[in-house]
Amino acid sequence: MKLRSGALLVVALFTVMGLSSCVREYICECTISYTGQPGLPDTTVHQYNINDTKKKAKSTCQANSATSERDGIKAVETCDLY
């Protein structure tokens, strides 16, 4: 009987750990490209770390994506979690 209750406790512990949200370190990669005129900088890539749950990290990362235009130059920043 002791073995069964011990095994049940271990299974319950792993189940709780598996269902809980895990905070981990994720990498957000943002690619910035410019168009509109000759001589603009090449596409650049920036990476930074986010410590959060995967769902929140992805949301935070993708929130940094943007498009802007000024004086005929268009900058597109696309961010995604890796």
C-alpha positions in Angstrom: 0.0 0.0 0.0 2.9 2.4 0.7 4.3 1.9 -2.8 1.0 2.7 -4.4 0.4 5.9 -2.4 4.0 7.0 -3.1 3.6 6.3 -6.8 0.3 8.2 -6.8 2.0 11.2 -5.1 4.8 11.3 -7.8 2.3 11.1 -10.6 0.2 13.9 -9.0 3.4 16.0 -8.6 4.4 15.6 -12.3 0.8 16.4 -13.4 0.8 19.6 -11.5 4.2 20.6 -12.8 3.2 19.8 -16.3 0.0 21.9 -16.2 1.5 24.9 -14.6 3.0 27.7 -16.6 6.7 27.7 -16.8 8.7 30.9 -17.0 11.6 30.5 -19.3 14.0 32.6 -21.3 13.0 33.0 -24.9 14.7 34.9 -27.8 12.8 37.6 -29.7 14.3 38.3 -33.1 13.4 41.5 -35.0 14.2 42.0 -38.6 14.3 45.6 -39.9 14.2 46.4 -43.6 14.1 49.7 -45.4 12.7 50.5 -48.8 11.9 53.6 -50.9 15.3 55.1 -51.9 18.6 53.8 -53.1 21.5 53.7 -50.6 19.5 52.7 -47.6 21.0 50.4 -44.9 20.8 46.6 -45.4 18.3 44.6 -43.5 19.3 44.3 -39.9 18.5 41.7 -37.3 18.3 42.3 -33.5 17.8 39.7 -30.8 16.9 40.1 -27.2 15.8 37.8 -24.4 12.4 37.7 -22.7 11.9 35.9 -19.4 8.2 34.9 -19.3 5.8 32.2 -20.2 5.8 31.2 -23.9 2.4 32.8 -24.6 3.3 36.1 -22.9 6.8 36.2 -24.4 5.4 35.7 -27.9 2.8 38.4 -27.4 5.5 40.8 -26.0 7.8 40.1 -28.9 5.3 40.4 -31.7 4.0 43.7 -30.2 7.3 45.2 -31.2 6.5 44.7 -34.9 5.8 47.9 -36.7 5.8 49.7 -40.0 6.6 53.4 -40.4 7.1 55.7 -43.3 8.8 59.1 -43.5 10.0 61.2 -46.4 9.4 58.3 -48.8 11.4 55.8 -46.8 9.5 52.8 -45.4 10.8 50.9 -42.4 9.3 47.5 -41.6 10.2 45.8 -38.3 9.0 42.2 -38.0 9.5 40.5 -34.6 8.9 36.8 -33.8 9.8 34.4 -31.0 12.6 31.9 -31.6 
